[in-house]
Structure formats: structure tokens, C-alpha cells
Amino acid sequence: MRFQLATYRCDPNGHLFRAPTILGGHGVFLARSSGEGDLAYVDAVSDDAFGDLRSILRGIPTFMQLHELERGKVVQDLFSITCDYDSQGAPYVLNRDPCCIHCSDCNVRFIEATDPPEFVDIDVPEVSHGRWDSMSVTDRRTAIEQALNEYFIDRADW
Ligand SMILES: [Zn+2]
């Protein structure tokens, strides 16, 4: 798969480095695991778990009261719940920034896309949903309600 390179900077040490990203992906997202940063991609249009997650959330009034932009963010945040873990047992997170390649610090910000754009071809698997698929409808709903409650608790701390 072909990804555009973007420049990131780690906050603590100011290292600049480049890492693959998807910009304006039209429903295609890049996920990074929170462990070693393993990459996986998600095609939100064809991914059944993504649709499932959205329809469960639409049935929850506190979710529907959110602004449309925030709803989009919540869907992306909670998508981790539906994904299998990486080979080290770490969860995948959509649109997670890479950790610094120099000092491994993960407090990193996006600076800019390469311009002119530079691309890199890497083998990236699609996220899998074995764990999610084996959960009952009730368990899925409970897991999502729980994660949504945690989201609201974190949000209250802003
Ligand atoms: Zn660094």
C-alpha cells in the first residue's frame, strides 16, 4: 500500500522525523497499535465492524446529542474496541500519531505533509475483528456504552 510521508516533531526533544500517513483518505484510515506502533488500515466503507459500531452509537441518546464533528471523533476513538490486538497484545488506535523514531517519546505532533508529496510503499494488513465478531450483540453494546462513559469522564477533565 502507498502512503504519503508527513513530518512530525516530538515535543520533549524537538526531533523532526517522517512517518507514513493517510491524508484525506475518503474513509480509509491508518491505525497504529499503542505498543510497537504496528500499522493496519481500515476501509470504513467496507468494514462491517465500523458500520456496526456506528449503528450501536446512533442508538445511544448521549452520543446523538454531540455535535456532528465530535460524533465523528468518538466513532474513531471507540473503533479500537472492535479491533483485534497486534502481535504484542496492544490495541490499534485510528489516526494515532507515530512515536518519535529517535527517542521513542509518543508526545508528538503533526507538522506538515511532505510537499512535493513523497510516498512510501509498505505492506500493511487490514485490521481484523475476530474478537468483536465473537461477541454477542449485548456484549458489544455494553462495551461501547462503557467506553462512551469513559470518553465523557475524560472530556469533563478538559
Ligand atoms: Zn524525539
Residues whose N, C-alpha, C, O or C-beta is under 5 A from the ligand:
A	BS01	ZN	C10 N13 H15 C100 H102 C103
